Amino acid sequence: MKYPIAIEQGDDTKAWGVVVPDLPGCYSAADEGIDQAIENAKEAIELWIETALDAGDSIPPPTSIANHQADPDLKGWIWAIVEIDPAVMDETVERINITLPRRILKRLDDQAKSSGQSRSGYVAYLALVNG
């Protein structure tokens, strides 16, 4: 997926600002120039998508830069495209194999049981709350 971003140029006293027009409330900034601004925007987009999915919200599809260039609030901003790995939004269940010492596996199973979850469910829960 490729999301357009609008970048407001920074200087010695002001950070580079980034807005992702297709994702309401998704923005970022960088102190060290346009390359960092683009990388920070990618991270902001991935976090925005993850948060929306966790909340059960739908993800707006990316549109073209042309759809946003007429926005007077973004006049004079630099436009770029940020590519996001589609796996960020993939809800496909996948079986995996992990290796753990038995003592840790027992602890994991005990905690999963006490929380009323399966081992897999508990591992997913831990990843989401600690991610």
TACORFEN-V162473 format. One record per backbone hydrogen bond with DSSP energy under -0.5 kcal/mol. NH is the residue of the N-H (numbers start at 1). CO is the residue of the C=O. E is the energy in kcal/mol with one decimal. If there is no record, write none. Layout:
# TACORFEN-V162473
nh=NH co=CO e=E
nh=NH co=CO e=E
This chain:
# TACORFEN-V162473
nh=3 co=1 e=-0.5
nh=3 co=82 e=-2.7
nh=5 co=80 e=-2.8
nh=6 co=19 e=-2.7
nh=7 co=78 e=-3.3
nh=8 co=6 e=-0.5
nh=8 co=17 e=-3.2
nh=9 co=7 e=-0.6
nh=11 co=14 e=-2.5
nh=16 co=30 e=-3.5
nh=17 co=8 e=-1.7
nh=18 co=28 e=-2.7
nh=19 co=6 e=-2.4
nh=20 co=26 e=-2.4
nh=21 co=19 e=-0.7
nh=23 co=20 e=-1.8
nh=24 co=22 e=-0.6
nh=26 co=23 e=-2.4
nh=27 co=25 e=-0.7
nh=28 co=18 e=-2.4
nh=30 co=16 e=-1.8
nh=37 co=33 e=-2.0
nh=38 co=34 e=-2.3
nh=39 co=35 e=-2.1
nh=40 co=36 e=-2.9
nh=41 co=37 e=-1.9
nh=42 co=38 e=-1.9
nh=43 co=39 e=-1.9
nh=44 co=40 e=-2.4
nh=45 co=41 e=-2.7
nh=46 co=42 e=-2.3
nh=47 co=43 e=-2.3
nh=48 co=44 e=-2.5
nh=49 co=45 e=-2.7
nh=50 co=46 e=-2.5
nh=51 co=47 e=-2.5
nh=52 co=48 e=-2.4
nh=53 co=49 e=-2.7
nh=54 co=50 e=-2.4
nh=55 co=51 e=-1.5
nh=56 co=53 e=-1.3
nh=57 co=52 e=-2.8
nh=60 co=58 e=-0.6
nh=67 co=64 e=-1.1
nh=68 co=65 e=-2.1
nh=69 co=65 e=-1.3
nh=71 co=68 e=-1.9
nh=74 co=71 e=-1.7
nh=75 co=72 e=-1.1
nh=77 co=74 e=-2.0
nh=78 co=7 e=-3.0
nh=80 co=5 e=-2.0
nh=82 co=3 e=-2.9
nh=83 co=81 e=-0.5
nh=84 co=1 e=-3.5
nh=88 co=85 e=-2.1
nh=89 co=86 e=-1.8
nh=90 co=87 e=-1.0
nh=91 co=89 e=-0.6
nh=100 co=98 e=-0.5
nh=104 co=101 e=-0.7
nh=105 co=101 e=-2.4
nh=106 co=102 e=-2.8
nh=107 co=103 e=-1.7
nh=108 co=104 e=-2.7
nh=109 co=105 e=-2.8
nh=110 co=106 e=-2.8
nh=111 co=107 e=-2.3
nh=112 co=108 e=-2.5
nh=113 co=109 e=-2.6
nh=114 co=110 e=-2.4
nh=115 co=111 e=-1.3
nh=116 co=113 e=-1.4
nh=117 co=112 e=-2.9
nh=122 co=118 e=-2.5
nh=123 co=119 e=-2.4
nh=124 co=120 e=-2.4
nh=125 co=121 e=-2.4
nh=126 co=122 e=-2.6
nh=127 co=123 e=-2.1
nh=128 co=124 e=-2.2
nh=129 co=125 e=-2.6
nh=130 co=126 e=-1.8
nh=131 co=127 e=-0.7
